[in-house]
């Protein structure tokens, strides 16, 4: 059985490292980024999480700019981008981005106009990007192991 420690006691004892602090911030960020859920699915492998989150930052932050011009010309390509964004954001716990990407994907598949979702996607990506800016370079984390169980 793992003893749960409060954030304050971990700070006082000096056991709260950079990744732990990142996890605490994300937990308090109104579910913009569900790192704890992602870590559970990754069985506490915080280094894997860091690698995938950094890959997400490199590949997906411009997704709205890639989807928008395709809405009037190549619905299939726009749908594919939305689908891939949905999966990538779900993997790192980007709940709000994942939800918007799902709405775009499903709307496109259903023949609906989804252009009104693009500003929401940009906004959600901005919030997610801001959270990921605080991601430590490494993934050593004691709290991650607690969330994996």
N, C-alpha and C positions, 0 to 999 in steps of 0.2 A: 504494500500500500504506500502510495506516495503522499507525503504530507504537503498540503497546499499552503503556500506562504503568500502573504499579502505583498503587493508591490512595494509598499513602504518598508516592510521588514527586509525584503530582498535588497533594497537600496541601502538600508542601514548596515546590513551585513556585507555589502559589497559583492553580492552574488548575482546582481542584475547586469548582464553584459549588454553589448550593443544590440544584438538580435532580440534579446529578451525585452529591452526597452522598446524596440520597434514593434514587437508583438503587442505589448501593452498599449501603445499608442493606437495601433490598428483596431484593437478590441474596443477602444473608447471612441472610434471615429464613425459612429452611426452606421456601421455595416457597409461602408464604402469598400472596405477590403477585409474579407474574412480569412485572415492568415491562420487562425486556429483550426478552422474547418479544413483548409488545404493541408495543413500539417498532419491532421488526423488521417486524411486520405493518403498522404505520403509517408505514413508511419513514423512521423517525427523527424524525417530527413530534412533538416533545415538547410543544409548545403544545396540539396536538390531544389528546394523552394527558391533560394537566392538565385540559382542558375536560371530557373524557368522564369522568375520575375524579371530578371535582367534581359532575357531573351524577349519577353513580352514587350518591355520598354523599347528595345531595338526595332522590333518588327511591327508593332500594332498601334503605336501612339498616333499615327497619321491615318488610321482606318477610316474616319469620317471623310477625310479628303480623298480617299481612294474610292469610297462607296458613292459619294454624292454625284460625281460626273457620270457614273454608270447608270444612274436611275432612269435616264431618258434614252439610253442607247443599248446597254447590255445588262439586262435584268439577271441573266444567268450568272454573270461574273459578279455582280453586286451581291447576289444571294450567296454565292460561294464565299466571298469575303466576310459577309455577315455571319455565316455559319462557322467559319474558322475563328473569327473573333469571339464568337460565343463560347466555343470550346476553350480557346486560349485564356480568356478572362475567367471562365469557371475554374480552370486549373489553378490559377493563382488566387482565387477567392474574390475576384472583382465582381461582386454581386450585382451592382447597379449597371455596370457596363454589359454584363452577361444578359441581364433582363432586356435592356434596350436592343442589343444585338439580336436577341430572340424575337423581339417584336418586329424588327426590320426584316429578318429572315422569313418569319411566318407571313408577314404582310406581303412581301415580294412573291412568295410562293402562292399566295391567295389572290394575286393580282391587284392588291390595294396600293394606294399612294402612301408612301412612307417618308416623303421628303420632310415632313414635320418632325420626324424623329432625329434628323441629323443634328440640329442644335442641341438636343438633349444628349446625344451621343458625344458631341464635342465637350459639353459641360462635364459629363460623367468621366470622360477620358482625362480631362484636366484635373479633376479631383483625384482620380486614381494615380495619375502621374505624380501629383504632389505627394501622395502617400508613399509611392515607390521611391521618390527622391531620398527618403529617409532610410531606405533599405541599406543595412550594413554590407560591406564588401564580402564578408564571410558569413557562414551560417551556424557557427557554434552556438548552441542555445540549450539552456537547461529547462526552460519553460516549454519548449517544443516537445521535449520528451514527455512532459506531463500531459500535454494536449493530445498526444498520439495514443494515449491509453483510454 
